[in-house]
Structure formats: structure tokens, C-alpha cells
Amino acid sequence: MLWEQYVYRRGNEVFELWDGLFSGRDIKPLYIGGRGFDVRSQAVLAAFVASVKGSAVSVQDAKQLLIGFSGYRLDDDIKALTETNTTELTRIFSEIGTTEELPFGGPTEGDEEISTSNALRAGVAKVQAQLDGYTDVILDISSLPRIVYLTLLTSLLNHFIPNKEIDPEREHPLVASGVNFQVLVGEDAALDAHIRAEDPSNELVLIPGYSAVLQLGSLLELPLVWFPILGENRVNQLEKVLNSDYIPARAEVCPVVPHPSKDPRRADRLLVEYSGPLFDTGLTTTSSVLYAHESHPFEAYRQLLSAMRRYRDSMLILGGCRLVVTPLGSKLITLGAGLACFEMHPENLSKKYGVGIPYAEPTRYVASAEKLTRSSPIISALVLTGEAYGITPATASTPA
């Protein structure tokens, strides 16, 4: 398990983490965030900038990349909030560096719309082209759509960890040449439940790098295990994936719900909300339900990775299997799922299993501007690679 030990801080502990991470160093940070409407990103960025300025650190060539995305239908007040958010993020970061806007998707030079998957590949390539020379890469997912931050997360991990094999005689893969790659999120699960994702696209998006098991003819006969990670108000997205050609009628379905959770009844309510497509049809049983920690992404990672390994091992006698994850839950659980998929993903197709991530991206978001601006998010920080995994192991945590 790559993250047997991990670095995860939440709330005020995040500032202590940054103090230890930045103090006494010369840093060149690349901060990647979203040009979206979710103003929780301002709280995260302001905390980061204040921590950097308050540390005994020399900052060189700090840059913020604001990822823009098109094709969503938003109410006028949410559109205005997007512009205000962009202006404010640029202003906050100007205290330590410059900001560049980087659009994903949109018309090409020939005025032709490209597919979402191709737009993601092109956008990620632009980000990766800017990574050289930075000592710290920070991915703030607070204001990024799910398909964008999942694609960035898995692609950046592939970039920093080209070889996932752990060899006691060699440096741990997570050292990643000393580049500190951390993921930040301003999280408010109650607010997430009030942001409605509507009108899922008929075109399913396959996260780049995680599509072969759903498209290659030589693999399509393998049994499929589907792990839909459930979240509020996303039944229509689940049904788009469920009714697609990617999920065969004989698939083993293992819904994942948040537990433990701040709201102890949340998992029960989600099972009721999804009872129509999942349970009333006889597609799955309650004994197949998996539980993942709501606010601890590394616990969710361990729980999902363990389940995927069990199915992989038990289905070897059948010639192998396909493991498919559709993340519809909160940001922290989705991060844990992304880590599990990255680690489980085989390096080549000679293995008798593979991992796929199909997703039905909504075309419309409905949210209350008032609730967004009044939210007080809890900041979480996950350090995924860098010095903590090789030079200063005392900063890492070991699960109980």
C-alpha cells in the first residue's frame, strides 16, 4: 500500500503542517485552482498565502493556474459569483506571485467543439508542461468540477510517481524527487448536499488513462465489479452510467456510502434515495454495500482499495475482472477513491484486471449564492509526495 503512512491534516492542524513544510526553505510553488463559482476556494487560498507570508521562507516565481471550463448552464447570480471569485482569487495570490488563466475545452481553432475526454487530455498536457522547476505543487479542488480534479489528480500522480513498486532497498516512490505535491479542499458536506447537479450529459466521460477496460474488445468479456460512490441529488447521473453499455446486466454492484459521517443517518438516507435504481430492481443487495469514512480520504482510500483487491484476487479463477468506480460522493471521499484507483491501476494490459472511471457530467449546476458566500469551510490538506516520505518521516501519520 503506497500510503501506508500518510500526511493528512484538517482544520487548524493545516497551519502547523504548512509551518513545518515551508519553514527555512526556498520554495517555488505552483498553485492550481479552479475558475469556478465555489467561493470556498477563497478561504483556502487566503489561508495558504497567509501561511507562506508568515513562514521564514523565500518565495521564488510563485504562480497560480486558474483552470477555466465551459459548457455548463448557470443562473445569472452564479455566473456573477464566478467572475467575482476569479477577481478575488487573483487579488489574494498577487501578494506572493502571478496568476494565469488556463481554459479547458471550448471551440478549437476551426470552431469545432471537442469531446470532454479530449478536452481533459489537452488541458492536463498544458498543466504538465508547466511543472518543471517547481518545488511545491498544490492542487486546490475546492472550485473544480469533479471530472477536472480527478483527471488532474491521477495525471499528476502518474507524473510524480512513474514507478509504484515499493523496494526496501530503494527510495520510496512517494519521495518523488523531493517535489511536495499536496491537495487542498475547503469542505462543507452540508453545503455540497445543496449544490444540485442536473441534466447529465448523454456523453459519458471516461477519465483519461482509465478507459481501456471499458473499450478494448479483448477485455469486455471479463466480469465487472462496479463501485458507485453515492452522494445526494445525483440519482440521474448514476442512472446514466447504469443504463449505459459500460455496465453489463450481470455486473456485481457494490454501492459505497459515507460512514462514519457527521450525520449518522446520512448513509441510510442515501440508500433510500438510490433504492429505485439499485435495490428495487434486484440489481444489488444490502450485503454488498461498502462504507467509507466521510471526512478522512486516506481511510476511504484504504477501504476501497482493500475491497478492490479482494475482488481482484477472488476473480482470478474466472480469468480476471474489471473494476469500475463512479464517484458521486463528497470531495474527500472522491479524493480517496482517486488514490485507490491510481494505486490499483495496472501498469499494462497484460494483467488480468483493470480499472475504469466512467462519469456522467452534469450540464447544469443549481446553487444558492447566499449559502455559498456564507459557508465556513473546513480546510483539509493531503500531502501525497515529497520530503515527508523520505527526509522527515516524523511528519507522517500511521493509521490506528
Summary of the structure (lengths in Angstrom):
residues: 400
radius of gyration: 20.4
end to end distance: 15.2
largest distance: 60.0
contacts: 1353
relative contact order: 0.18
helix: 40%
strand: 24%
